Amino acid sequence: MIPDIYKNIGGKIKGHFTNKKVHENLFIKQTKKGHGNSFEDGVPDEYTLLSDMKTTKALKIGCCEATLINEGDLNGDELDEISVVQAPLNGCTYTLSTFTNVNGTWKKLFEPFLLSNGC
């Protein structure tokens, strides 16, 4: 059995992001396939945060695979916030960005910070 805490982490999460009475599903989708080595004039893949609610705008998160975290209500607006932990383009440092949804548009709640995995 998977502990409840892990049900709020992954490539697809559920929560109350735009309406406290309606569950919304968020997921990451690769929206552009890159080619070559991005450090040698190649183009990296691109990813976008999408929702199953038509009223929520997509959020381009750029390069590299990501994991979503439903953080719960961090700012007291009765809606859940999300963090996006994004893999590095090259190296060992991930980026963690936290967002809140304001009228269907994602806004940064905090400045992003870096997470080193010690590789």
C-alpha positions in Angstrom: 0.0 0.0 0.0 1.3 3.5 -0.9 1.4 6.0 1.9 -1.0 9.0 1.3 2.0 11.4 1.3 3.3 9.8 -1.9 0.0 10.2 -3.7 0.6 13.9 -3.9 4.0 13.5 -5.7 4.8 12.4 -9.2 4.2 13.2 -12.9 0.4 13.5 -12.2 -1.2 14.9 -9.1 -4.7 15.7 -7.9 -5.8 18.7 -5.8 -7.9 21.8 -5.4 -5.8 24.2 -7.4 -8.5 26.5 -8.8 -11.7 25.6 -7.0 -11.9 24.3 -3.4 -14.9 22.2 -4.3 -13.5 20.6 -7.5 -10.6 18.1 -7.8 -8.3 19.0 -10.7 -5.6 16.7 -12.2 -2.3 18.2 -13.2 0.3 16.5 -15.3 3.6 17.1 -17.1 3.8 16.5 -20.9 6.7 16.7 -23.2 5.7 19.3 -25.7 8.8 19.5 -27.8 11.4 16.9 -28.7 14.9 18.1 -28.6 17.9 16.9 -30.6 21.6 16.8 -30.2 23.7 18.0 -27.2 22.3 21.3 -26.0 25.8 22.3 -25.0 27.0 21.9 -28.5 24.3 23.8 -30.4 21.7 21.1 -29.8 18.1 21.8 -28.7 16.8 20.4 -25.4 13.3 18.8 -24.9 10.6 21.1 -23.5 7.9 20.3 -21.0 4.6 21.9 -20.0 2.4 21.6 -16.9 -1.2 20.9 -18.0 -4.6 20.5 -16.3 -7.7 18.6 -17.1 -9.6 21.8 -16.4 -10.2 24.0 -19.4 -10.1 27.1 -17.2 -6.5 26.6 -16.1 -3.8 27.9 -18.5 -0.8 25.6 -19.4 2.5 26.5 -17.8 5.6 26.0 -19.9 8.3 24.8 -17.6 11.1 24.5 -20.2 13.8 22.0 -20.3 14.0 18.8 -18.5 11.8 16.2 -16.9 9.9 17.3 -13.7 8.1 15.9 -10.7 5.0 17.6 -9.3 4.3 18.0 -5.6 0.9 19.0 -4.2 2.0 21.3 -1.3 -1.5 21.9 0.2 -2.5 25.4 1.0 0.6 27.4 1.7 -0.8 30.9 1.4 -4.1 30.7 3.2 -6.4 31.0 0.1 -8.0 27.6 0.6 -6.5 26.3 -2.6 -3.5 23.9 -3.1 -0.2 25.1 -4.3 2.3 23.1 -6.3 6.0 22.7 -6.5 7.8 21.6 -9.6 11.2 19.8 -9.1 13.0 19.9 -12.4 15.9 17.9 -13.5 19.1 19.7 -14.6 20.0 20.2 -18.2 23.4 18.8 -17.4 24.8 18.2 -13.9 23.6 17.5 -10.4 21.5 20.5 -9.4 17.7 20.4 -9.6 15.4 23.5 -9.5 12.4 23.7 -7.2 9.7 26.2 -8.1 6.5 26.8 -6.2 3.4 28.1 -7.9 -0.1 29.2 -6.9 -3.0 29.5 -9.3 -4.7 33.0 -9.6 -7.8 33.0 -11.7 -6.6 30.2 -13.9 -3.0 31.4 -14.4 0.0 30.0 -12.6 2.1 32.5 -10.6 5.4 31.9 -8.7 4.7 31.9 -5.0 8.4 31.9 -4.0 11.6 32.5 -5.9 12.9 29.1 -7.2 15.8 27.5 -5.3 18.4 24.9 -6.2 18.7 21.4 -4.9 21.9 19.5 -5.2 21.7 15.7 -5.3 25.4 15.2 -4.6 26.2 13.2 -7.7 
